[in-house]
Amino acid sequence: MRFTVAGALLDACVLGLVSKKPAYGYELTQRAQSVIDVSESTLYPVLRRLQKEGLLTTFDQPFDGRNRRYYKITAEGKTKLKELIVAWEDYTDRIDTLLIGEDS
Amino acid sequence: MNKTQFLSELRGKLVNLPESEVNSAVGYYEEYLLDAGPENEEQIIEELGSPNAVASKIIGEFALSDAPVGAATSGKTIESSAKTLWVVILAVLASPIALPLAIAVVVIVFALLISVLAVLFAFAVTGVALVVAGIAALFVAVWALFFEFGTALWMAGSGLVAIGVGILIAQATVLLTQSFFTGMQKMLGALLIRKAA
């Protein structure tokens, strides 16, 4: 079985994904799908919201006689991502305590 | 379903969102399908599911996001939260159960309207009937004057009472009808203004 990636965790994953290098929608979905189970229609609403929250920004680049919309992380987004990584590490530690039973 | 059909249906389902939102979403999926390449187009459209399902996700996320939408609503938090509520209602309406539900609501409203109108009509008829009966009683009174003075007076009196009560009922009916229609007008006006906003 697989654990579902949704909500805040999905937001964090998308931010992390975009932070590596700017990418367009299809590319982002492909990269996400190579690691986790996400449907084709999952990413757009997340990208749009992160963009509205000022964590991502977009720019258009001509490609093949049309424009490709690239998503890029903002400074604010980078700060947020750092916070999320800390929160995630804390969270996995806690889950490990429950799941594996080690004392941390 | 091909790309053009999918995109135009998606646009149709998003029609209640601000135009910038619609263009952004439709643009994204248009680009997405182009990037996927024509050979994968069909498979991706299948995986995306119905335009309705894709639209629901977009509308849901839009309604949940607290960020102000566009320049038109920024800074007006009350207006934008009212708008959010409206979008949620519309999203609910877009679901498959919505149509029968909407029809039921319309039918109930229509039935209520008819009932109110019927009651008003009954009042009007009662008023008119009382006046007519009163006038008839007055004629009887005049006729009775020649042989039964008491009966004549009684008939004249009750005739006048009937006319008076009839006129009062008629006046009340006119007032009720007027306030009913102005009330309806105000409600419809408010609905239309909200829709236009």
Interface residues (C-beta under 8 A of the other chain):
Chain A: Y24 G25 Y26 E27 T29 S39 E40 S41 T42 Y44 P45 V46 L47 R48 R49 K52 E53 R66 N67 R68 R69
Chain B: E21 S24 A25 G27 Y28 Y29 E31 Y32 L34 D35 A36 I44 E47 L48 G49 A53 V54 K57 I58 G60 E61 F62 L64 S65 A67 V69
